[in-house]
Amino acid sequence: MSDDIEYALASEPVRLPARRKTSNARTLTEIRSLARSHTRTALRVLVGIMRSDDATPAARVSAANAILDRGWGKAAQPIENDEDGVLELIHRIERIIVHPESSASGGCGRDA
């Protein structure tokens, strides 16, 4: 090849093959499916750690919690309501959305 042809070939932009576009939802679904296919093995490992006398107490408790969370769900966390609490904010949002005329009076204090 001549130098001109080699330079022309080298300066050509390299085109990568077109990437197959997949939606994030599809990818997430595939990941979940793959992870779920290992459920039995993962549970066996967790149960093995939980029952193992050689495992540290922290590892045993962690494995037991993971098993319970997957079988029964995580325990519900109570919502605390202090002076500027979450419940007051939820109440105010509800007033604005459901009863917009009562929110015109202003303030985020409680209705009397």
C-alpha positions in Angstrom: 0.0 0.0 0.0 1.1 3.5 -0.6 1.6 6.0 2.2 -1.4 8.1 1.0 -3.8 5.1 1.2 -2.5 4.0 4.6 -2.9 7.6 5.9 -6.4 7.8 4.5 -7.4 4.4 6.1 -5.8 5.4 9.5 -7.6 8.8 9.6 -11.0 7.3 8.9 -13.2 7.4 12.0 -13.8 4.0 13.4 -17.4 3.1 13.6 -18.4 0.8 16.4 -21.1 -1.7 15.7 -24.6 -0.5 16.6 -25.5 -1.2 20.2 -28.7 -3.0 20.8 -30.9 -0.6 22.7 -32.6 -2.2 25.6 -34.8 -0.4 28.1 -33.8 -0.1 31.7 -37.0 -1.9 32.7 -36.1 -4.9 30.5 -32.5 -5.0 31.9 -33.8 -4.7 35.5 -36.3 -7.5 34.8 -33.5 -9.7 33.4 -31.3 -9.0 36.5 -34.2 -9.8 38.9 -34.9 -13.0 37.0 -31.3 -14.1 37.1 -31.0 -13.2 40.8 -34.3 -15.1 41.6 -32.9 -18.2 39.8 -30.3 -18.4 42.7 -32.9 -18.1 45.5 -32.7 -21.7 46.7 -28.9 -21.7 46.8 -28.7 -18.3 48.5 -31.2 -19.4 51.2 -29.2 -22.6 51.8 -26.1 -20.6 52.2 -27.8 -18.2 54.7 -29.3 -21.2 56.6 -25.8 -22.8 56.7 -24.2 -19.7 58.1 -27.0 -19.2 60.6 -26.6 -22.8 61.9 -22.8 -22.9 61.7 -21.0 -23.0 65.1 -17.9 -21.7 63.3 -19.5 -18.5 62.1 -19.3 -15.4 64.2 -22.4 -14.4 66.2 -22.7 -11.3 64.0 -22.7 -13.4 60.8 -25.3 -15.8 62.3 -27.6 -12.9 63.3 -27.2 -11.2 59.9 -28.1 -14.5 58.1 -31.1 -15.0 60.4 -32.3 -11.5 59.7 -31.9 -11.8 56.0 -33.9 -15.1 56.0 -36.7 -13.5 58.1 -36.8 -10.3 55.9 -37.2 -12.4 52.8 -39.8 -14.7 54.3 -41.8 -12.2 56.3 -40.8 -8.8 55.0 -39.1 -6.1 57.0 -40.8 -4.9 60.2 -42.8 -1.7 59.8 -41.1 1.4 61.1 -43.3 3.8 63.1 -43.5 7.4 61.9 -42.7 9.9 64.7 -44.6 13.2 64.9 -42.9 16.0 66.7 -43.4 19.7 66.5 -42.4 19.9 62.8 -43.2 16.3 62.2 -44.0 14.3 59.1 -47.6 13.8 59.9 -48.2 17.6 60.0 -46.6 17.8 56.6 -48.8 15.0 55.2 -51.8 16.7 56.7 -50.9 20.0 55.0 -50.3 18.4 51.6 -53.7 16.7 51.9 -55.4 20.0 52.7 -53.8 21.6 49.7 -54.6 18.8 47.2 -58.0 17.7 48.5 -59.4 21.0 49.9 -57.4 23.8 48.2 -59.8 26.5 49.5 -58.9 25.8 53.1 -55.2 26.1 52.4 -55.7 29.7 51.2 -56.0 30.7 54.9 -52.2 30.1 55.0 -49.9 28.7 57.6 -49.1 25.2 58.2 -50.7 25.0 61.6 -53.5 22.7 62.4 -57.1 23.4 61.5 -59.1 24.6 64.5 
